[in-house]
Amino acid sequence: MALTATLSTLEIGLSDVDRGVYEELTLKVARHPSESAEYLWTRVLAYCLEYTEGIAFSRGGLSDPDDPAITVRDLTGALRAWIEVGAPDAARLHKASKASPRVALYTHKEPRLLLRGYDGARIHRADAIDIVAIPRPLLAELEERLDRRVAFTLLVNDGELHLDFAGQAITGSLERLRLPPSP
């Protein structure tokens, strides 16, 4: 018998001071049996940090590898942002950069190793791709809090994440990275 996805409902009070975004979000996220908790939390944080009109989790990643993890589309359905999670290969970032005016990558992997994997690779508009590393200690703490129903507030201020789970605070600094220049 095939394993099924585990559904979690996340109630998030988002206050992104850096971008002026203040929203109450209810996200229903499915965790595929082969998806790590670190990847799931990175996907959720990427959604929050990119939150704008037209954002949606796609079928991407595990169930449909051709789609990105998150997309932003305008009212006509045109792709405005392609948001990857994890450690996609250079060919995927190249494809994304040709398909969308904006590409972002949120990773839970060790940043230096991730960037080393792109050395010498040809990636269209590599200098325009935003890469954000989520702190691994933060993800380890979040992993302990993953449940079927989770409520928390997320404050983003000067690249710092402040999460509050009913009085229990977790903090971490986002690390912004640049891809090495394409040959």
Protein Blocks (a to p, Z undefined) as FASTA:
>chain_A
ZZdddddddddddddfknopacdddddddddfklcfklmmmmmmmmmmmgcehiacdfeh
jlmmmbcfbdcddfkopafbdcdehjadfklmmmmmmmpmbdcdddfbdfklmmmmmgoi
acehklmpccddddfklmmmmmmmgcfbdcdddddeehiacddeehiacddddddddddd
dZZ
